[in-house]
């Protein structure tokens, strides 16, 4: 909406309003109040409930306030002249380069809509997966496309980034960077926060903060947008950020009701909306001027233009019943609506004009906006001849092109498909360069252990991919394609999702390119892997939080291709760290893939931290990351990762060589090929593995019930009680050598080999007592601790801290002979092992892990902790 103080003119029109001929002032023509912020249309209102000012955040004392009729911005009278927040109808015009949002389902926290400024509670709501934009589903079509710039797209070359301000929805206790007063509010949408560095400020204070953003306290961990390049044309942001489309909520609801009045108009935004039956319900007084009806319709569609340039034309109800209607409001059975009702239907159109003023933007953001006048005969060449003389003094140009979003300049100016689309069209001017498009696609799900020529043949046969497009063949049946044609990349991307090879579904991902030469000196970006299936809904919330705090290109969802896409993306980064959000099995998965491609990445030994989302989380306990994630602030977690110390940890290879045994115990040929698995935590035989196997079978039967640690441990107790009658005869079925020395086993029911001093959700199975024949266990000593348990009761006593296990041996090379099928488990993954040989030995080099710092830090203030300030604020972790 344009600035107030406009002059009202009565003009003959077909607009609605039965009181057109009355001379008195209509209720719709109340006084408007001028403000410095563009677009607002304030009117004085009588307050009937406690209300807060959206500018200063203070309570409005008295019964008089001022509210914007478009965006519901509420203000004191004294704050009107100081308000700087742009109205929702003008906000899209303030964005030079629009960046679309990735809307998904909203969380459970109390939030306010960034369009209408009202509560989201009790309503269907959406939130952007990349930034802090929260909106009602009905308001989503009117939201500003001002999501974060997270990469260089094609011809962009931006090295310095400015603060990306977002209004409201801040953490409690956030303080203004300028005046140090509290700037958050739980009652209204107020205050400003930078989406990158996290500093917060009042709406009246943030304008004096220097515009350049340093990325804040996490700058060394953030993958800077200037270092990431991705050609995203033909691909949505959901594809570029690998966001699961099943979590995406479409824009629901096509009718928007403003208020309850005596007369309601059904208004369509142009012919396209009329065909789709997408309309706004605009409430107006019975006595209203023509131009005020047009103005109310413009406000409903958040169009800030002057009403005298538009008109409402009556729309025939029969026009709604054509065959090309789609997306009818509230008609899931596709039956026409409003057929039996008498309702005013109107189409909002612009009045025909001979000329139009068009703003020309620079794609490089280095040239100011230029306005030119165009007419029906204007073409791109004629515009260029007019614009070039104005800008060639600032930048040297070769050939200039203009890119348009919805319309072309050589079409008439009375374009009527959608007024809102026309209002938000951007015209860009940029240098003409012969850029070669390059889209990197990772395709996975192929058979493993094939040669490059065999993968090329499969791609040619099933996807018609040319051999020169295959740039790399990765382990685990995945290939990377470099495609120089957008349409070809889109074809392969979509076709792969519908293709199966050897009964296995293929998957395809758009992979960004990290420009290693542009990485800041000394930077150590964090590669984040999140398993959303771990920890119930907590994994999904962590994924969302890290996409906001970091660059979404460095956050990978393990359900989309596993760890391989992330490791391949970071292959040329000389130094980086990894954060795994999941259980111990997820950590082992990442370590296994990393070991397989270690020779293909520039940083062969990245340090790995853990956010425990599993049931036992024994490795996370040893490394001080806690017994399980319970809703800690993700920002504090990242600070702890940044301050964590690097430690070495052993990994072990287990060779399971199943052979058929005769009655006298002698080997009699192979039963199945040898199997090799890697072990990080512990390896168990007997009762321990049997309990894990029963738990695994119970989870396969009813997987939906196993979504909490409490329930999982309850199932363990239940299956354990069923094993109380077992006898201690495991020592009769196996023989063991430790470092080539035979070891006599006591009467036990379970045998466990420990690499870390934690077992069974934090129990100390080895014990803390010192013994002269055994050394103190360490995770990097190259030794395994061999412990026995006598049964379920003994295991329960160990987990309660009453007893420890039976110490048997320590060694670096162990050979076990199994005489009959026996349950075994490696890091919680159980199965039945056939008779044969089992050999445990060191698995090459140690792995580098991150252990949470034990140093006590001063508790930081709410503004630094919640607001993610630039100043180096220590975490309160370390416990």
Secondary structure by P-SEA (a helix, b strand, c coil): cccccbbbbbccccccccccccccccccccbbbbccccccbbbbbbbccbbbbcccccccccccccccccccccccccccccccccccccccccccbbbbbbcccccccbbbbcccccccccccbbbbccccccccccccccccccccccccccccccccccccccccccccccccccccccccccccbbbbbbcccccccccccccccccccccccccccccccccbbbbcccccccccccccccccccccccccccccccccccccccaaaaaacccccccccccccaaaaaaaaaaaaccccccccbbbbbbbcccccccccccccccccccccccccbbbbbbbbbccccbbbbbbbbccccccbbbbbbcccccaaaaaaaaaaaccccccccbbbbbbccccccccccccccaaaaaabbbbbbcccbbbbbbbbbbccccccccaaaaaaaaaacccccccccccccccbbbbbbbccaaaaaaaaaaaaacccccbbbbbbbbbbbccccccccbbbbbbbbccccccaaaaaaaaaaaaacccccccccccccaaaaaaaacccccbbbbbcccaaaaaaaaaaaaaccccccccbbbbbbccccccaaaaaaaccccccccccaaaaaaaaaacccbbbbbbbbbbbbbbbccccccccccccbbbbbbcccccccaaaaaaaaaaaaaaacccccccaaaaaaaaaaaaaaaccccccccccbbbbcccbbbbbccccbbbbbccccccccccccccccccccccccccccbbbbbbbccaaaaaaaaaccccccccccccbbbbbbccbbbbbcccbbbbbcbbbbbbbbccbbbbbbccccccccccccccccccccccccccccc
